[in-house]
Amino acid sequence: MNDNELGTYLRTWREAVTPAEAGLPAGHRRRTPGLRRAELAMLAGISVEYLTRLEQGRDRNPSAQVLGALADALHLSLKDRMVLRRLTREADGGDPVLCAAAPPLGRTVRPTVRAVLDSLEPAPAAVLNWIGDVIAHTAGYARLVGPLGLLDDERPNLLRYFFTDERARETHPDWDRVADDLVARLRHGAPLREPAVTGLADELTVTAGAEFADRFADLATTPRTVGSQEIRHPQAGPLRLLNETLALPDDGQRVVVHLPADDTTAAALDRLNGRRPGALFAVPETPVRETG
């Protein structure tokens, strides 16, 4: 695990923002397309020496004013600013209050959550914990992902399946994008000091290699609340799904609901569930606007 994640995050964003995006002339002889330290320091109103210390991990406790100035200079979204603040807390030894409030890794769901799942039938929906274990699901979810091999293991795990089972690549034409989101959610949605998180990360670094390790090291990618994916289903044919994620922060869990993105997918899911067309309705995909 990188012990200078705050510095890495700042450097990653500095190198990703072009001078034009920051309102600066491009100049000549640039080694990278991003901002130089001197340019970011100037935009944020801090010294180059202090920015260097932050990026190198020699100073891990910047003030809220400095963080805000850096976030403004880098044009960070609200979600990315929250990641920056989280990494600052961890770099400074963690927030004892937040750490004490973090629930343990759960592998069971509360009865009320189970009742919510039951009410979602026949929609494919599942409850996942921090590390992507599928700990509860609807019958519609089993009919969707069962033929893909996701539920073959005694303790199915979405990340392990996606990175180690060849069927995931065969059935998901947008594998790279979905894999990006899964790792970003593990990276930013779980307490990184949790042994189960570090254990899974170490395991996948060995079994999946750079495909996982490079994504896990990328601090700039953050998970989406609403996503989409395509599936080449062996029984239902091509499917286009929208994924809505509902957080259960007190449980360290999340509910993921898969919704048909078009009428063809809605009808295919109805057939897969043994129902007449009309039980599920397509949800039009609309762009999600982020503020920051």
Residue pairs with C-beta under 8 A, 6 or more apart in sequence:
1 192
1 198
1 201
2 8
2 217
3 57
4 56
4 57
4 91
5 87
5 90
5 91
5 219
6 54
6 57
6 60
6 84
6 87
6 88
6 90
6 91
7 54
7 55
7 56
7 57
8 217
8 219
9 83
9 84
9 87
9 219
9 220
10 51
10 54
10 55
10 70
10 84
11 55
12 218
12 219
12 220
13 74
13 76
13 80
13 220
14 34
14 35
14 37
14 40
14 55
14 74
15 32
15 33
15 34
15 35
16 34
16 220
17 34
17 35
17 40
17 74
17 75
18 26
18 33
18 34
18 35
19 25
19 26
19 27
19 35
19 39
20 26
21 75
22 35
22 39
22 43
22 73
22 75
24 35
24 39
24 43
30 36
35 43
37 48
37 51
37 52
37 55
38 48
40 51
40 70
40 73
40 74
41 47
41 48
41 50
41 51
43 73
44 51
44 66
44 69
44 70
44 72
44 73
45 69
46 66
46 69
46 70
50 59
50 66
53 59
54 60
54 62
57 91
60 88
60 91
60 92
61 88
61 91
61 92
62 70
62 88
67 81
67 84
67 85
67 88
70 84
71 80
71 81
71 84
75 292
76 84
76 292
77 290
77 291
77 292
78 290
78 291
78 292
79 222
79 290
79 292
80 220
80 222
80 292
81 292
83 188
83 219
83 222
86 188
87 219
89 95
89 98
90 192
94 193
99 191
99 193
102 191
102 194
102 252
103 250
103 251
103 252
104 252
105 129
105 130
105 131
105 194
105 196
105 252
106 129
106 135
106 251
106 252
106 253
107 129
107 133
107 135
107 155
108 135
108 136
109 117
109 127
109 135
109 136
109 251
109 253
110 251
113 127
113 136
113 248
113 251
113 253
113 255
114 136
116 255
117 125
117 126
117 127
117 136
117 137
117 138
117 255
118 138
120 138
120 140
120 257
121 138
121 139
121 140
122 138
122 139
122 140
122 269
122 270
122 273
122 275
122 279
122 280
123 138
123 140
123 257
123 258
123 259
123 280
124 137
124 138
124 140
124 141
124 143
124 144
124 145
124 241
124 257
124 258
124 269
125 137
125 138
125 140
125 141
125 255
125 256
125 257
125 258
126 134
126 136
126 137
126 138
126 141
126 255
126 256
127 134
127 135
127 136
127 137
127 248
127 253
127 254
127 255
127 256
128 134
128 135
128 158
128 253
128 254
128 256
129 135
129 252
129 253
130 186
130 189
130 190
130 191
130 194
130 196
130 197
130 252
130 253
131 157
131 159
131 186
131 190
131 196
131 197
131 200
132 157
132 158
132 159
132 160
132 182
132 185
132 186
132 200
133 155
133 156
133 157
133 158
134 150
134 151
134 156
134 157
134 158
135 253
139 273
140 269
140 273
141 258
142 151
143 272
143 273
144 231
144 233
144 236
144 258
144 269
144 272
145 151
147 233
147 234
147 235
148 167
148 168
148 171
148 231
148 233
148 234
149 161
149 165
149 167
149 168
150 156
150 158
150 161
150 165
150 168
153 160
153 161
157 200
158 182
159 182
159 183
159 186
159 200
159 204
159 212
160 200
160 203
160 204
161 168
162 168
162 172
162 175
162 178
162 179
162 182
163 179
163 204
163 207
163 208
163 211
163 212
164 204
164 207
164 208
168 175
169 175
170 232
171 231
171 232
171 233
171 234
172 178
172 229
172 230
172 231
172 232
173 230
173 232
174 229
174 230
177 229
178 227
178 229
179 211
179 215
180 215
180 221
181 223
181 224
181 227
183 212
183 215
183 216
183 218
183 221
184 215
184 218
184 221
184 222
184 223
185 223
186 197
186 200
186 201
186 216
187 215
187 216
187 218
187 219
187 221
188 222
188 223
189 223
189 254
190 197
190 252
191 197
192 198
201 212
201 216
204 212
204 213
204 216
205 212
205 213
205 216
215 221
223 245
224 245
224 288
225 244
225 245
225 288
226 242
226 243
226 244
226 245
226 288
227 242
227 243
227 245
228 240
228 241
228 242
228 243
228 261
228 285
229 241
229 243
230 238
230 239
230 240
230 241
231 238
231 239
231 241
232 238
232 239
233 239
233 268
233 272
235 272
236 268
236 269
236 271
236 272
237 268
238 264
239 260
239 265
239 268
239 269
240 260
240 261
240 262
240 264
240 265
241 258
241 259
241 260
241 261
241 265
242 258
242 259
242 260
242 261
242 283
242 285
243 256
243 257
243 258
243 259
244 256
244 257
244 259
245 254
245 255
245 256
245 257
246 254
246 255
246 256
246 257
247 254
248 254
248 255
259 280
259 282
259 283
260 266
260 268
260 269
260 280
260 281
260 282
260 283
261 282
261 283
261 284
261 285
262 282
263 282
265 282
266 277
266 280
266 281
266 282
267 277
269 280
270 276
270 277
270 278
270 279
270 280
271 277
273 279
